[in-house]
Amino acid sequence: MNTPIDLRSDTVTLPTRAMREAMYHAELGDDVYGEDPTVNALEAQAAAMLGHEAALFVVSGTMGNLVAILTHCGRGDEAIMGDECHTFHYEVGGAAALGGVPIRTVPNGHDGLPALADIEAAIRPDDIHDPPTRLLCLENTHNRCGGTAIGPEPFRAACDLAHRHGVAVHLDGARIFNAAIARGCPVRELVAPADTVMFCLSKGLGAPVGSLLAGPADFITRARKNRKMVGGAMRQVGVLAAAGLVALDQMVDRLAEDHEHAQLLAHGLAAIPGVHIDPSRVHTNIVIFEVTDPLAFLQRLQAEGVLGVYFGGQMVRLVTHYGITRADIEATLVTVRQALRAA
Ligand SMILES: Cc1ncc(COP(=O)(O)O)c(C=O)c1O
């Protein structure tokens, strides 16, 4: 059988040849002593690209968000986040389990941003009975809302609201470069109102491992200690950072191609009887749609060499990424049509 068309996630991307070569040639040192020149270069470049003073290389997006929450909040401080966000759904409750940080959720709007009135209502008064609200976590692009890209103005409005109440903002920007491209906004401008930002190298940017947490220098110094506490301080990890540098240099602009493929896929799906999708809600590389029996549908797709994931209810998620071609999208549409005809 041919190699499957793997649309389960952009995390399935394999490192490019340039990444593998950079990994082979990387200059290395012990990063716990701050002596790995390749890690230092990656952290400096990430901070510069995001317009922050400093950045920290972490194992994963999950660790980046956890370390951010541990650094913003003490035990018993509360964090507000959307009820569809990745940190609440998929990060094993780490903030509460490991940090003693209770999570208060507010409904996520269609575009991935909770309503300002809901955020404001969730911020606790200064009352002896209440846990102090310390942090607001936002997500852009928003995975479970369909890869929606939140624009600079609504994002700033939410951050300004939090700041007016003395609440800090952490952005889960796992796919922040997708958001910046979709919104036609320089990434530094898009993230500027947030206090701290995490983004992933290991998704659409194609690096094998790693994420960056960026913020003020004193915050990153404290975050470095928390990363050590959760076992995330590594040694000659420049071997991984080298691939990350290539990702930042060579893989950001090409994300636009993934968005074009997602548009092609979404519009093609909309024309297939039995598929329910609103293509105008597809902003980036994530395509979510509904079919009557998603599990049986996904099995039929898999038998024909197309992989996707079940996304709850009647929903299926397909994600475009590096390595997926226009021809793959066209073949996927033929397979979807056949799979639904066979149902
Ligand atoms: C929005 C978002 N945040 C965080 C993460 C966590 O990243 P990781 O899988 O590297 O832990 C993901 C992973 O898919 C994600 O989609």
The ligand as an ORCA input file, in Angstrom:
! r2SCAN-3c Opt
* xyz 0 1
  C      -3.233     24.701     20.865
  C      -2.255     23.718     21.427
  N      -1.595     24.024     22.540
  C      -0.698     23.187     23.087
  C      -0.413     21.980     22.499
  C       0.546     21.037     23.184
  O       1.695     20.776     22.443
  P       2.530     19.432     22.703
  O       1.824     18.350     21.974
  O       3.884     19.768     22.118
  O       2.589     19.199     24.170
  C      -1.075     21.609     21.318
  C      -0.809     20.300     20.684
  O      -1.438     19.886     19.734
  C      -2.042     22.495     20.779
  O      -2.742     22.193     19.671
*
